[in-house]
Every structure is written in structure tokens, then in C-alpha cells.
């Protein structure tokens, strides 16, 4: 029997997943968490074989939770199951040592197979997302450029962004201009949209 925990801040989704996976003969859901922190506490209490984690949760996200679960003794391998399956998120997850990465719209039987594969020590990456990630390439933005573009999404002016990150307006404009150039965008709003759609923010 493969013992698993689930972590998702959307209760309806976590309960539906738990119900579906408990129908599988060789899988048992031993706990459900609503955040990354709860998932770590739950894992320390239940010692699961595999953790299924949502990517975006309150507090620490699924990738950070996966890193901390992998550091437990014994380590718990994690599968990120997300509706935000963007190439940038996949690259970050792989860098963090996540054992699996899959979209939420897969059938329950496929998810069960992924759990078995990860439990057996074999990583899983959604094939379509892997192809898209290879096609897009690495994130070209620096940490500061990502920070500035993320603020552009919120509609902040350059003056407001400069105050928030404690830089001069001219330096802030330089970061924005650099990001626009790297992404071949027409303006800062398009650059922010491109970066967000690729999972780089």
C-alpha cells in the first residue's frame, strides 16, 4: 500500500482527489492539508510515501514545501499537481528536486500511475509541459527584473515601483528597459504579461 498525503488550499479539490485516490486499491490517503506548512507537519506525523502538493498555496508554496519534505528523515518525494503548469514553474520545481510535476486536469487513473512511478523512484514530468519548457528556454530575467515586472502587473507607476524597491526612478526604468529588451516586448505591460505567462514571475 502506498501511503500519500495531499495539500491544496481549495478544499473541494483536495476532498475530491482524496476520494478518487482512496478508491485505488494500492493507494491510501493518510491526510489532507490546506497549506505547505500543514503538509510538512502532516508528513512528520504520518510518514507518507509520497506527497501530492498544489503549486500555489498560502504561506510557502508547493515547491518550497517539497524541498522541506525531501529534507525529512525519511525523505518524502513530492508531486506538484497544479492548474498553473507553466514552464518557469516546472524549471523551478526541477531545480528544487521535485519528483513529479503534472497538471490538475489529468484523469485519476493517470495520477495514480504517477504516484506509483514516483514511489518506485522514477521521476515524472508531464510530456506536453516538458516540450513547451524546452521550446521556451531558460528564464532570461534577473531577480531584480522579475521583481520590477511583477509590480508592473499590479499597474504601479515607475515612481511607485521605485519607492517600493528603494531605487531611483532612472535605475528602475533601466531594469524595466532591460527586461523589455530581453523579452522582445513592446512595453513594460507586455513584458510583464509574457514573463507571467511563462511562469517566470
SULHU-V939164 format. One record per backbone hydrogen bond with DSSP energy under -1.0 kcal/mol. CO is the residue of the C=O (numbers start at 1). NH is the residue of the N-H. E is the energy in kcal/mol with one decimal. If there is no record, write none. Layout:
co->{CO/CO}
nh->{NH/NH}
e->{E/E}
//
This chain:
co->{2/3/3/4/5/6/7/10/11/12/13/14/15/16/17/18/21/24/26/28/31/33/35/36/37/38/39/40/41/42/43/50/51/52/53/55/61/62/63/64/65/66/69/69/77/78/78/79/80/82/84/86/87/88/89/90/91/92/93/94/99/100/101/102/107/108/109/110/111/112/113/114/115/116/117/118/124/126/127/128/129/130/131/132/133/142/143/144/145/146/147/148/149/151/152/157/158/159/160/161/162/168/169/170/171/172/173/174/175/176/177/178/179/180/187/188/189/190/191/192/193/194/195/196/198}
nh->{28/49/50/30/52/33/54/14/15/16/17/18/19/20/21/22/24/27/2/4/6/8/39/40/41/42/43/44/45/46/47/5/79/7/81/62/65/66/67/68/69/70/72/76/51/99/100/53/102/104/86/90/91/92/93/94/95/96/98/97/124/80/126/82/111/112/113/114/115/116/117/118/119/120/122/121/101/130/131/132/133/134/135/136/137/146/147/148/149/150/151/152/153/156/155/161/162/163/164/165/167/172/173/174/175/176/177/178/179/180/181/182/183/185/191/192/193/194/195/196/197/198/200/199/88}
e->{-2.8/-3.3/-1.5/-3.0/-2.8/-3.0/-2.4/-2.2/-2.7/-2.0/-2.7/-2.4/-2.3/-2.5/-2.8/-2.0/-1.1/-1.4/-3.3/-2.8/-2.0/-2.2/-1.9/-1.8/-2.1/-2.8/-2.4/-2.2/-1.4/-2.6/-2.5/-1.6/-2.9/-2.0/-2.7/-2.7/-2.4/-2.3/-2.0/-2.0/-2.4/-2.1/-1.1/-2.1/-2.3/-1.3/-1.4/-2.9/-3.0/-1.5/-2.1/-2.1/-2.5/-2.1/-2.5/-2.7/-2.2/-1.4/-2.4/-1.2/-2.2/-2.8/-1.9/-2.2/-2.0/-2.4/-1.9/-2.2/-2.3/-2.2/-2.5/-2.8/-2.5/-1.7/-2.5/-1.6/-1.6/-2.3/-2.2/-2.0/-2.5/-2.1/-2.1/-2.1/-2.1/-2.4/-2.1/-2.4/-2.5/-2.3/-1.3/-1.4/-1.4/-1.4/-1.6/-2.7/-2.6/-1.8/-2.1/-2.3/-2.2/-2.3/-2.6/-1.9/-2.0/-2.2/-3.0/-2.4/-2.3/-2.6/-2.3/-2.4/-1.8/-2.3/-2.3/-2.3/-2.1/-2.6/-2.6/-2.3/-2.7/-1.5/-2.8/-1.5/-2.7}
//
